[in-house]
């Protein structure tokens, strides 16, 4: 897996995922809140399969 999630994208995914999980765990939203596991995982792994399918990459280019 080549990293394709970086910077602000990574931070937003982790924060959004954690918020959704906390809201679901406390009963403030329904079971759909557990979908927060997906953005949390993609943020922590620096890889999004959907980005691969559409050819998107938010990682900064590395200098050679």
Helices and strands as residue ranges (DSSP letters): H 7-25, G 31-35, H 36-45, H 49-54
